[in-house]
């Protein structure tokens, strides 16, 4: 009897989160039917005309489609690769600092941007990269012409990728530092006795020791290939850089809310979600195979 009461107590505790998941995660999925309709807000989902796959066919016929998918994948993959390499190199360098106080200060300083929203950081970057900002002042002082960072299709992707790496590398470095502390110090002592140099210790002790963490983060990144960062790009881009900065999320926002093409916007978002789901499943399979990491 006591066990039964305890079980019902757990069920009661689960009720609020289950209701929240149903209201905010499950019920909105019925809105995907808009992707298969010529949706008219005044008629609603039940009164709008069903058009089958017309919205998806029209999406692939748009001249911007290939460019938007290319921008999304290029920016996302670049972020994933650099957000692995830069924090790894930084963590390896920081791990060699012997002063613990100095190490903690550096770690805290590089960790801070992770907590700032892109709304704030976009304002900072806009001022720093303006024609009269600090970067262009340095460039012109060195005798070069100023660069229109946020208005050039050449420089805008570099700014997006670079600023994302700057914001997140401190957080990712903490993960690698935690993995480095898990390596048995006796392995380094044995390597030194065998005459191993710093490079050989890095190659044969450090990198194999944190390889599961590297593989796991890489596999998790695969599931984010379709998410190139809506908040960051939305706060930084402008019509002059649509060709290089428009990604799926920003495109859906523009055609859905500003051009009132709700059916087309939902079709684009649905396709992105399906591809993202497949990549997430693939990433978990890879994480299980290469890093022995499972969530179920």
N, C-alpha and C positions, 0 to 999 in steps of 0.2 A: 504493500500500500504506500509505504514511504517512497519506494522507487518510482511508482506511478505518478505521485505528486511532483517529484523532482523532474520527471520527463515533461509533464505539462508546463512546469515553470520554464523549462528551456524553450518549449514551443512558444510560450507567451513572449519570451525575450526575442525570439526570431521574428515575431509578427511585424513590428515596425520596419526593420530593414527589408523584409520581403515585400511589404506594401510599397515602400519607396522604390524598390527595383521594378515592381510591376508598373507603377505610375510613370516613372521617369525613363525606364529602359525598355520595357516590353510593349506597353500600349502604343508608344510613339512609332513602333515598327509598322503598325497598320498604315501609317502615312506614306509608306513606300509605294502604295497603290497609285499615288500621284504620278509616279514615273511612267505609268502605262495609260495615262489619261491626258486629254486636252483640258487641263485643269482650269476651271474658272472659279475664283473665290466665291462669287455670289451663288453659284450652284452647289459648291461643296464637293466632297469626295463621292457622294452618292448620286449627285445630279450631273456631274461632268461626263463628257463623252469618253468612252474607252477606245484607245487608239492602238493598243497592242505594243509592238516594239518600235513604233514610229519615232519616239523621242530618242531611243538609242541609235537608230539608223541616222537620224538627223545629226546627232552628236558627232558621229564619225565622219559625216560629210562636211562639217564645219572646217574651214581652213585653219582655225586656231587650235583644233584638237591635238594634232601631232605636236605642235609647239608647247602646248600646256602640259601634256604628258611627259615630253622630254625635259621641260623645266623642272617638273616635280621630281622625276627620278634622278636627274643630274644633281640638283641641290641636295636631295635627301641622301643619296649615296655618298656624295662628297662630305656631308656632315658626319655620316656614320664612320667613314674611313678615318677622317682627321680627328674625330672625337675618340678614336681608339689610339691613334699613333701619338698625338700631342700629349695627352695625359700620361701615357705609358712612359714616354721619354722624360717628362717632367717628374713623374713619381720616382723613376730610377735615379735621376739627378738629386732630388730632394732626399732620397733615402741615404745618400752618401754624406749628407750634412750631419756632423757629429754633435753640434750644439742643439740640444733638444728645444731650448727656448726659441732660438732663431727659427728652427724647423716649424714649430707651432705657429709662430707669427706669420711666416710665409704661407703656410697652409691655410690659415684663417683669412688672410688678405685675398688670396686667389679663389677662395671658396665663396666670398661675399656676393659676387655678381649672380651666382645661381639663384639667390633669393629675390632678386629684383625682377619686376615685371617688364615685359617688352615695351609697355607704354612709357615707362620712365627711361629705359635704355634707348628707345627710339629718339626721345627728345635730346638725350646726351649725344648720341651719334650724329643726329642732324646738325647740332651746333659744332661738333668737332670736325665734321666732314664738309661743312659749308664752304663757299668760295672764300670767305674771310675767316674760316676756322683755323685751328692750330695746325692741322696737317697741311693745308694749302699754304699757310704762312711759312712753314718749314720748307715745302717744295719750292715755292717762289724765291725764298732766301737762298736756296742752293742753285738758283739760276734756271729752273725748269718752269714750264707753264703749269698753271693751276689745273686741277682735275675736278670735273663735275661728277663726284663719286655716285651720288644718288640719282643722277639724270643720264648716266651713260650705260648702255646695254652691255658694254665690256666690263665695266667696273662694278655694276650693281650685284651680280652673282657673287663676286669676290667679297664684297662688303657683307652680304648675307651670310655666306659660309664662314668668313673670318670672325664676324661678331658672334655667331653662335658658338664657335669653338672657344672664343675668349670667355663667353658667359659660362660654359659648361665644363671646361677642362679641369677647373679646380675640384668640382664635385666628382668627376670621373677619376681624378688622381687619388682622391681619398680611397676609392674602391681598390685601386692598384696598391696603394700603401698598406691597406689592410691585408691584401694577399701577400705582400712582401714580408710582413711581420710573421706570417704563418710558416715561412720557410725555416726549417731546422738549422740553427746556427752551426751545429756540428758539421754540416755539409760544407760550409765555407772554411771551417778549420781544417777539415780533411783535404779540401782543394788547395789551401795554402801550403800544407805539409807536402803535397805532391808537386808544389812549385807552380801552381796555376796563377796566371796574371789576372788583373782586374777584368780584362776582356774575356778570358777563359772562364772566370767565375760567373760573369754575366751570361755567357753562352751555355755553359753546362750545368749551372745551378739555378741562377735567378730566373731566366726565361722558362726553363722546363717547370720550375716551381709555380709560376703564375700562369702557365699555359691554359689550365682549365678556366681561369677567370677571363682571359683574353678571348677564348673560344666562346664562352657563355655570353659575354657582352656583344661579340660579333653576331652571334645567332639571334640574340634579342633585337639587335639593330635591324635584321632582315625584315622583321615584322613592322618596322616603321618606315619602310621605303616609300609608301604612299603618303606619309605625313611629312611634308617639307617645312612646316612651321607657319600656320596661318597668322597667328598673332604678330610674329616678328615681321613678316613680309607686308601684312596689311598696314602696319604702323610706319613702314619705311618707304613703300613703293608709291609710284605715281604713274599717270598714263604714259609718260615718256619711256618707261622701262617695262611696259606690259610684255614686250617681246621676250625679255630675258627673265622677268620676275614673276609673271603670272603663273600660279600653280593651280591645281585642281580646286583647292579650298577657296582661294580668292576668286577664281572664275565662277564657282557655284554661287558665291555671295553676290557677285556683280550681276550675273544674268538672272538670278533668282529674286533678289530683293530690289535691285535698281531698275532692271528691265522687265520684271514681272513675268519671266518665262519659268513658271514654277515646275512644270512637267519636265522641261529640259534640265533644269538645275537638279531636280530630284534624281533624274536618270544618271547624270554625271556622278552625283554623290553615291548612288546605289552601286554603280560599277566600281567606284573607288573602294567602297566597303567590302564588296565581294572579293576583289583582288587582295585587299588588306587582310581579310579573314584567311584566305588561302596562304598568304605569306606568314601570318602568325602561326598557323598550324605547321607550316614547313619549318619555321624557326624553332618551334618547340621540339620537333622531330630531330633537327640538327643538334639542338642543345642536349637532347637525351643521348644522341649517338656520340657526339664528340666531347661533351663535358659531363656526361652522366648526371644531368640536371633535369628533374621532372617535377611538375606541379600536381599531377594526378597519379 
